[in-house]
Amino acid sequence: ITLTLPGIAGIILSIGMGVDANVIIFERIKEELKNGKTIGAAVDDGFRRAFTAILDSNVTTILTAAVLYWLGSGPIKGFAITLGMGVALSFLTGVTATRIMLKSIVGSKFAKNPKLYGV
């Protein structure tokens, strides 16, 4: 596999979308904590409320990557493949891996401090 400039751009954009998904999730969790919910309930509701926004942005980007692949040639197709695969993977990790990690530490004494969540 050869790493090209369009491929690197696709990777960077995918990483940015993954970071954006996590920012949205943590902002929703913070809002739920400010509404007085427990940390466990805030995590569940935060993920539930963030899911549609994250799904919409990722589907839109994947559709755009598909159009670029269909209409493009050479480097544009490489960018589209890298972007589509990267966004799909960042969506899966953002929605599943982050949730699993948060749910696993919510029960610990360390994670009970609301100041850790910006509240």
OpenMM code with the backbone's topology and positions (N, CA, C; nanometers):
from openmm import Vec3, app, unit

residues = "ILE THR LEU THR LEU PRO GLY ILE ALA GLY ILE ILE LEU SER ILE GLY MET GLY VAL ASP ALA ASN VAL ILE ILE PHE GLU ARG ILE LYS GLU GLU LEU LYS ASN GLY LYS THR ILE GLY ALA ALA VAL ASP ASP GLY PHE ARG ARG ALA PHE THR ALA ILE LEU ASP SER ASN VAL THR THR ILE LEU THR ALA ALA VAL LEU TYR TRP LEU GLY SER GLY PRO ILE LYS GLY PHE ALA ILE THR LEU GLY MET GLY VAL ALA LEU SER PHE LEU THR GLY VAL THR ALA THR ARG ILE MET LEU LYS SER ILE VAL GLY SER LYS PHE ALA LYS ASN PRO LYS LEU TYR GLY VAL".split()
positions = [
    Vec3(0.0856, -0.1181, 0.0000),
    Vec3(0.0000, 0.0000, 0.0000),
    Vec3(0.0893, 0.1232, 0.0000),
    Vec3(0.0602, 0.2134, -0.0892),
    Vec3(0.1343, 0.3382, -0.0990),
    Vec3(0.0544, 0.4489, -0.0326),
    Vec3(0.1202, 0.5246, 0.0511),
    Vec3(0.0544, 0.6358, 0.1190),
    Vec3(0.0733, 0.7622, 0.0361),
    Vec3(-0.0372, 0.8143, -0.0146),
    Vec3(-0.0326, 0.9346, -0.0974),
    Vec3(-0.0844, 1.0535, -0.0178),
    Vec3(-0.0650, 1.1713, -0.0713),
    Vec3(-0.1135, 1.2925, -0.0053),
    Vec3(-0.2659, 1.2908, 0.0118),
    Vec3(-0.3436, 1.2509, -0.0902),
    Vec3(-0.4884, 1.2410, -0.0683),
    Vec3(-0.5251, 1.1366, 0.0375),
    Vec3(-0.4488, 1.0275, 0.0430),
    Vec3(-0.4732, 0.9264, 0.1456),
    Vec3(-0.4475, 0.9809, 0.2849),
    Vec3(-0.3400, 1.0565, 0.2994),
    Vec3(-0.3091, 1.1192, 0.4283),
    Vec3(-0.4187, 1.2181, 0.4661),
    Vec3(-0.4683, 1.2930, 0.3689),
    Vec3(-0.5775, 1.3875, 0.3959),
    Vec3(-0.7022, 1.3134, 0.4423),
    Vec3(-0.7310, 1.1985, 0.3818),
    Vec3(-0.8458, 1.1184, 0.4241),
    Vec3(-0.8304, 1.0674, 0.5661),
    Vec3(-0.7091, 1.0256, 0.6011),
    Vec3(-0.6829, 0.9780, 0.7372),
    Vec3(-0.7008, 1.0916, 0.8372),
    Vec3(-0.6465, 1.2080, 0.8064),
    Vec3(-0.6579, 1.3230, 0.8968),
    Vec3(-0.8039, 1.3635, 0.9148),
    Vec3(-0.8792, 1.3658, 0.8066),
    Vec3(-1.0211, 1.4005, 0.8154),
    Vec3(-1.0983, 1.2967, 0.8961),
    Vec3(-1.0646, 1.1700, 0.8812),
    Vec3(-1.1297, 1.0640, 0.9582),
    Vec3(-1.1009, 1.0782, 1.1072),
    Vec3(-0.9771, 1.1091, 1.1402),
    Vec3(-0.9408, 1.1299, 1.2807),
    Vec3(-1.0173, 1.2490, 1.3366),
    Vec3(-1.0267, 1.3552, 1.2586),
    Vec3(-1.1023, 1.4726, 1.3022),
    Vec3(-1.2481, 1.4414, 1.3280),
    Vec3(-1.3075, 1.3585, 1.2440),
    Vec3(-1.4481, 1.3221, 1.2650),
    Vec3(-1.4641, 1.2355, 1.3899),
    Vec3(-1.3666, 1.1504, 1.4163),
    Vec3(-1.3703, 1.0703, 1.5383),
    Vec3(-1.3598, 1.1564, 1.6631),
    Vec3(-1.2733, 1.2553, 1.6589),
    Vec3(-1.2602, 1.3486, 1.7715),
    Vec3(-1.3896, 1.4268, 1.7900),
    Vec3(-1.4483, 1.4712, 1.6801),
    Vec3(-1.5744, 1.5450, 1.6857),
    Vec3(-1.6848, 1.4607, 1.7490),
    Vec3(-1.6916, 1.3329, 1.7141),
    Vec3(-1.7928, 1.2445, 1.7722),
    Vec3(-1.7759, 1.2355, 1.9234),
    Vec3(-1.6521, 1.2228, 1.9689),
    Vec3(-1.6289, 1.2136, 2.1127),
    Vec3(-1.6592, 1.3450, 2.1836),
    Vec3(-1.6309, 1.4576, 2.1200),
    Vec3(-1.6651, 1.5874, 2.1791),
    Vec3(-1.8165, 1.5984, 2.1952),
    Vec3(-1.8909, 1.5589, 2.0936),
    Vec3(-2.0376, 1.5640, 2.1017),
    Vec3(-2.0874, 1.4747, 2.2141),
    Vec3(-2.0338, 1.3540, 2.2240),
    Vec3(-2.0757, 1.2607, 2.3287),
    Vec3(-2.0495, 1.3194, 2.4667),
    Vec3(-1.9299, 1.3704, 2.4893),
    Vec3(-1.8961, 1.4213, 2.6218),
    Vec3(-1.9725, 1.5489, 2.6555),
    Vec3(-2.0041, 1.6297, 2.5571),
    Vec3(-2.0878, 1.7477, 2.5830),
    Vec3(-2.2287, 1.7058, 2.6241),
    Vec3(-2.2826, 1.6044, 2.5592),
    Vec3(-2.4159, 1.5553, 2.5961),
    Vec3(-2.4146, 1.4958, 2.7371),
    Vec3(-2.3087, 1.4238, 2.7701),
    Vec3(-2.2969, 1.3681, 2.9052),
    Vec3(-2.2905, 1.4806, 3.0072),
    Vec3(-2.2140, 1.5845, 2.9770),
    Vec3(-2.2035, 1.6986, 3.0683),
    Vec3(-2.3389, 1.7666, 3.0871),
    Vec3(-2.4154, 1.7819, 2.9792),
    Vec3(-2.5492, 1.8411, 2.9902),
    Vec3(-2.6390, 1.7571, 3.0802),
    Vec3(-2.6314, 1.6256, 3.0661),
    Vec3(-2.7138, 1.5371, 3.1488),
    Vec3(-2.6729, 1.5459, 3.2957),
    Vec3(-2.5440, 1.5574, 3.3225),
    Vec3(-2.4983, 1.5722, 3.4609),
    Vec3(-2.5457, 1.7045, 3.5202),
    Vec3(-2.5457, 1.8101, 3.4392),
    Vec3(-2.5945, 1.9394, 3.4877),
    Vec3(-2.7436, 1.9354, 3.5174),
    Vec3(-2.8155, 1.8447, 3.4518),
    Vec3(-2.9587, 1.8280, 3.4785),
    Vec3(-2.9850, 1.7423, 3.6014),
    Vec3(-2.8793, 1.6994, 3.6696),
    Vec3(-2.8944, 1.6290, 3.7961),
    Vec3(-2.8980, 1.4779, 3.7866),
    Vec3(-2.8647, 1.4206, 3.6750),
    Vec3(-2.8675, 1.2748, 3.6612),
    Vec3(-2.7419, 1.2137, 3.7222),
    Vec3(-2.7526, 1.0869, 3.7566),
    Vec3(-2.6351, 1.0156, 3.8054),
    Vec3(-2.5376, 0.9968, 3.6892),
    Vec3(-2.4139, 0.9626, 3.7221),
    Vec3(-2.3133, 0.9490, 3.6173),
    Vec3(-2.3490, 0.8360, 3.5210),
    Vec3(-2.3960, 0.7240, 3.5730),
    Vec3(-2.4354, 0.6127, 3.4862),
    Vec3(-2.5492, 0.6497, 3.3928),
    Vec3(-2.6514, 0.7158, 3.4468),
    Vec3(-2.7653, 0.7582, 3.3642),
    Vec3(-2.7229, 0.8656, 3.2648),
    Vec3(-2.6325, 0.9544, 3.3059),
    Vec3(-2.5851, 1.0602, 3.2161),
    Vec3(-2.5080, 1.0014, 3.0983),
    Vec3(-2.4290, 0.8980, 3.1237),
    Vec3(-2.3549, 0.8332, 3.0152),
    Vec3(-2.4520, 0.7688, 2.9166),
    Vec3(-2.5496, 0.6954, 2.9682),
    Vec3(-2.6476, 0.6307, 2.8799),
    Vec3(-2.7259, 0.7328, 2.7981),
    Vec3(-2.7780, 0.8350, 2.8649),
    Vec3(-2.8574, 0.9364, 2.7949),
    Vec3(-2.7715, 1.0229, 2.7036),
    Vec3(-2.6478, 1.0496, 2.7436),
    Vec3(-2.5574, 1.1274, 2.6597),
    Vec3(-2.5278, 1.0566, 2.5287),
    Vec3(-2.5015, 0.9280, 2.5355),
    Vec3(-2.4786, 0.8513, 2.4131),
    Vec3(-2.6051, 0.8451, 2.3281),
    Vec3(-2.7184, 0.8259, 2.3928),
    Vec3(-2.8443, 0.8178, 2.3185),
    Vec3(-2.8732, 0.9481, 2.2458),
    Vec3(-2.8526, 1.0610, 2.3131),
    Vec3(-2.8798, 1.1915, 2.2520),
    Vec3(-2.7777, 1.2295, 2.1450),
    Vec3(-2.6547, 1.1823, 2.1586),
    Vec3(-2.5500, 1.2169, 2.0621),
    Vec3(-2.5527, 1.1280, 1.9384),
    Vec3(-2.6142, 1.0119, 1.9492),
    Vec3(-2.6068, 0.9132, 1.8415),
    Vec3(-2.6589, 0.9661, 1.7081),
    Vec3(-2.7741, 1.0318, 1.7075),
    Vec3(-2.8315, 1.0758, 1.5796),
    Vec3(-2.7444, 1.1813, 1.5113),
    Vec3(-2.6899, 1.2737, 1.5884),
    Vec3(-2.6031, 1.3761, 1.5289),
    Vec3(-2.4775, 1.3131, 1.4698),
    Vec3(-2.4198, 1.2186, 1.5412),
    Vec3(-2.2990, 1.1517, 1.4936),
    Vec3(-2.3307, 1.0666, 1.3708),
    Vec3(-2.4409, 0.9940, 1.3755),
    Vec3(-2.4802, 0.9105, 1.2620),
    Vec3(-2.5042, 0.9951, 1.1373),
    Vec3(-2.5762, 1.1052, 1.1528),
    Vec3(-2.6051, 1.1919, 1.0379),
    Vec3(-2.4775, 1.2445, 0.9728),
    Vec3(-2.3851, 1.2936, 1.0540),
    Vec3(-2.2624, 1.3499, 0.9963),
    Vec3(-2.1779, 1.2427, 0.9285),
    Vec3(-2.1728, 1.1244, 0.9872),
    Vec3(-2.0926, 1.0173, 0.9282),
    Vec3(-2.1553, 0.9622, 0.8004),
    Vec3(-2.2871, 0.9460, 0.7990),
    Vec3(-2.3537, 0.8978, 0.6774),
    Vec3(-2.3351, 0.9980, 0.5644),
    Vec3(-2.3494, 1.1265, 0.5957),
    Vec3(-2.3298, 1.2302, 0.4940),
    Vec3(-2.1885, 1.2246, 0.4368),
    Vec3(-2.0900, 1.2083, 0.5226),
    Vec3(-1.9512, 1.2025, 0.4764),
    Vec3(-1.9249, 1.0768, 0.3940),
    Vec3(-1.9808, 0.9638, 0.4358),
    Vec3(-1.9620, 0.8396, 0.3600),
    Vec3(-2.0295, 0.8495, 0.2231),
    Vec3(-2.1474, 0.9099, 0.2174),
    Vec3(-2.2136, 0.9302, 0.0878),
    Vec3(-2.1305, 1.0212, -0.0028),
    Vec3(-2.0733, 1.1250, 0.0562),
    Vec3(-1.9863, 1.2138, -0.0213),
    Vec3(-1.8641, 1.1387, -0.0730),
    Vec3(-1.8067, 1.0535, 0.0116),
    Vec3(-1.6918, 0.9734, -0.0315),
    Vec3(-1.7313, 0.8788, -0.1449),
    Vec3(-1.8516, 0.8228, -0.1386),
    Vec3(-1.8982, 0.7338, -0.2454),
    Vec3(-1.9132, 0.8091, -0.3773),
    Vec3(-1.9674, 0.9305, -0.3711),
    Vec3(-1.9817, 1.0120, -0.4922),
    Vec3(-1.8442, 1.0484, -0.5476),
    Vec3(-1.7519, 1.0851, -0.4598),
    Vec3(-1.6161, 1.1169, -0.5050),
    Vec3(-1.5508, 0.9962, -0.5718),
    Vec3(-1.5716, 0.8790, -0.5150),
    Vec3(-1.5147, 0.7580, -0.5744),
    Vec3(-1.5771, 0.7309, -0.7105),
    Vec3(-1.7066, 0.7474, -0.7202),
    Vec3(-1.7785, 0.7188, -0.8446),
    Vec3(-1.7397, 0.8164, -0.9555),
    Vec3(-1.7257, 0.9444, -0.9205),
    Vec3(-1.6976, 1.0465, -1.0216),
    Vec3(-1.5488, 1.0762, -1.0393),
    Vec3(-1.4686, 1.0401, -0.9401),
    Vec3(-1.3276, 1.0773, -0.9428),
    Vec3(-1.2405, 0.9782, -1.0171),
    Vec3(-1.1125, 1.0108, -1.0200),
    Vec3(-1.0145, 0.9208, -1.0805),
    Vec3(-0.8832, 0.9348, -1.0044),
    Vec3(-0.8051, 0.8301, -1.0054),
    Vec3(-0.6715, 0.8331, -0.9459),
    Vec3(-0.6696, 0.8735, -0.7997),
    Vec3(-0.6036, 0.9856, -0.7693),
    Vec3(-0.5887, 1.0289, -0.6304),
    Vec3(-0.7226, 1.0584, -0.5612),
    Vec3(-0.8212, 1.1030, -0.6376),
    Vec3(-0.9518, 1.1326, -0.5777),
    Vec3(-1.0170, 1.0035, -0.5288),
    Vec3(-1.0024, 0.8957, -0.6057),
    Vec3(-1.0563, 0.7668, -0.5621),
    Vec3(-0.9844, 0.7178, -0.4361),
    Vec3(-0.8526, 0.7381, -0.4301),
    Vec3(-0.7775, 0.7006, -0.3106),
    Vec3(-0.8235, 0.7781, -0.1885),
    Vec3(-0.8471, 0.9072, -0.2069),
    Vec3(-0.8987, 0.9898, -0.0978),
    Vec3(-1.0358, 0.9401, -0.0540),
    Vec3(-1.1217, 0.9085, -0.1507),
    Vec3(-1.2573, 0.8642, -0.1190),
    Vec3(-1.2565, 0.7322, -0.0426),
    Vec3(-1.1726, 0.6392, -0.0844),
    Vec3(-1.1647, 0.5099, -0.0147),
    Vec3(-1.1137, 0.5290, 0.1272),
    Vec3(-1.0062, 0.6044, 0.1416),
    Vec3(-0.9490, 0.6286, 0.2740),
    Vec3(-1.0483, 0.7002, 0.3637),
    Vec3(-1.1152, 0.8005, 0.3105),
    Vec3(-1.2127, 0.8759, 0.3884),
    Vec3(-1.3300, 0.7879, 0.4293),
    Vec3(-1.3860, 0.7140, 0.3356),
    Vec3(-1.5012, 0.6291, 0.3665),
    Vec3(-1.4695, 0.5239, 0.4710),
    Vec3(-1.3573, 0.4543, 0.4529),
    Vec3(-1.3191, 0.3509, 0.5495),
    Vec3(-1.2858, 0.4118, 0.6852),
    Vec3(-1.2154, 0.5232, 0.6838),
    Vec3(-1.1771, 0.5878, 0.8095),
    Vec3(-1.2962, 0.6391, 0.8876),
    Vec3(-1.3919, 0.6988, 0.8181),
    Vec3(-1.5110, 0.7507, 0.8857),
    Vec3(-1.5947, 0.6356, 0.9405),
    Vec3(-1.6086, 0.5280, 0.8639),
    Vec3(-1.6843, 0.4123, 0.9125),
    Vec3(-1.6189, 0.3536, 1.0376),
    Vec3(-1.4872, 0.3407, 1.0363),
    Vec3(-1.4168, 0.2872, 1.1533),
    Vec3(-1.4236, 0.3823, 1.2719),
    Vec3(-1.4105, 0.5114, 1.2475),
    Vec3(-1.4175, 0.6063, 1.3592),
    Vec3(-1.5583, 0.6110, 1.4175),
    Vec3(-1.6601, 0.5903, 1.3342),
    Vec3(-1.7973, 0.5840, 1.3853),
    Vec3(-1.8134, 0.4628, 1.4766),
    Vec3(-1.7668, 0.3478, 1.4310),
    Vec3(-1.7806, 0.2269, 1.5119),
    Vec3(-1.7043, 0.2376, 1.6432),
    Vec3(-1.5825, 0.2887, 1.6375),
    Vec3(-1.5058, 0.3002, 1.7617),
    Vec3(-1.5620, 0.4091, 1.8520),
    Vec3(-1.6081, 0.5182, 1.7938),
    Vec3(-1.6631, 0.6268, 1.8747),
    Vec3(-1.7899, 0.5874, 1.9471),
    Vec3(-1.8728, 0.5098, 1.8807),
    Vec3(-2.0010, 0.4734, 1.9405),
    Vec3(-1.9881, 0.3509, 2.0302),
    Vec3(-1.9023, 0.2557, 1.9944),
    Vec3(-1.8942, 0.1332, 2.0738),
    Vec3(-1.7792, 0.1347, 2.1744),
    Vec3(-1.6580, 0.1577, 2.1277),
    Vec3(-1.5422, 0.1487, 2.2169),
    Vec3(-1.5467, 0.2543, 2.3266),
    Vec3(-1.5840, 0.3761, 2.2913),
    Vec3(-1.5913, 0.4815, 2.3925),
    Vec3(-1.6974, 0.4484, 2.4962),
    Vec3(-1.8106, 0.3979, 2.4518),
    Vec3(-1.9182, 0.3615, 2.5447),
    Vec3(-1.8735, 0.2486, 2.6377),
    Vec3(-1.8097, 0.1472, 2.5820),
    Vec3(-1.7632, 0.0348, 2.6638),
    Vec3(-1.6621, 0.0828, 2.7672),
    Vec3(-1.5677, 0.1670, 2.7255),
    Vec3(-1.4676, 0.2173, 2.8202),
    Vec3(-1.5320, 0.3021, 2.9295),
    Vec3(-1.6234, 0.3915, 2.8911),
    Vec3(-1.6886, 0.4760, 2.9913),
    Vec3(-1.7731, 0.3939, 3.0875),
    Vec3(-1.8498, 0.2992, 3.0347),
    Vec3(-1.9346, 0.2167, 3.1212),
    Vec3(-1.8505, 0.1322, 3.2161),
    Vec3(-1.7314, 0.0930, 3.1735),
    Vec3(-1.6478, 0.0107, 3.2600),
    Vec3(-1.5843, 0.0915, 3.3730),
    Vec3(-1.5617, 0.2222, 3.3526),
    Vec3(-1.5005, 0.3009, 3.4600),
    Vec3(-1.6024, 0.3781, 3.5431),
    Vec3(-1.7284, 0.3834, 3.4989),
    Vec3(-1.8296, 0.4591, 3.5731),
    Vec3(-1.8479, 0.4034, 3.7136),
    Vec3(-1.8349, 0.2731, 3.7292),
    Vec3(-1.8534, 0.2122, 3.8602),
    Vec3(-1.7382, 0.2348, 3.9568),
    Vec3(-1.6248, 0.2818, 3.9097),
    Vec3(-1.5103, 0.3001, 3.9984),
    Vec3(-1.5257, 0.4272, 4.0816),
    Vec3(-1.4594, 0.4284, 4.1960),
    Vec3(-1.4658, 0.5438, 4.2858),
    Vec3(-1.4069, 0.6677, 4.2190),
    Vec3(-1.3035, 0.6482, 4.1411),
    Vec3(-1.2365, 0.7581, 4.0719),
    Vec3(-1.3326, 0.8331, 3.9799),
    Vec3(-1.4193, 0.7603, 3.9116),
    Vec3(-1.5076, 0.8205, 3.8111),
    Vec3(-1.6323, 0.8841, 3.8712),
    Vec3(-1.6523, 0.8745, 4.0001),
    Vec3(-1.7719, 0.9314, 4.0635),
    Vec3(-1.7621, 1.0824, 4.0830),
    Vec3(-1.6451, 1.1402, 4.0648),
    Vec3(-1.6249, 1.2829, 4.0853),
    Vec3(-1.6787, 1.3607, 3.9646),
    Vec3(-1.7873, 1.4399, 3.9826),
    Vec3(-1.8456, 1.5135, 3.8696),
    Vec3(-1.7510, 1.6176, 3.8090),
    Vec3(-1.6506, 1.6619, 3.8850),
    Vec3(-1.5560, 1.7601, 3.8320),
    Vec3(-1.4761, 1.7037, 3.7148),
    Vec3(-1.4602, 1.5729, 3.7102),
    Vec3(-1.3899, 1.5100, 3.5987),
    Vec3(-1.4653, 1.5264, 3.4675),
    Vec3(-1.5942, 1.5525, 3.4772),
    Vec3(-1.6782, 1.5666, 3.3585),
    Vec3(-1.7057, 1.7128, 3.3254),
    Vec3(-1.6404, 1.8029, 3.3944),
    Vec3(-1.6565, 1.9452, 3.3663),
    Vec3(-1.7793, 2.0075, 3.4286),
    Vec3(-1.8329, 1.9436, 3.5309),
    Vec3(-1.9538, 1.9962, 3.5964),
    Vec3(-1.9153, 2.0590, 3.7280),
] * unit.nanometer
topology = app.Topology()
chain = topology.addChain("A")
for resn in residues:
    res = topology.addResidue(resn, chain)
    for name in ("N", "CA", "C"):
        topology.addAtom(name, app.Element.getBySymbol(name[0]), res)
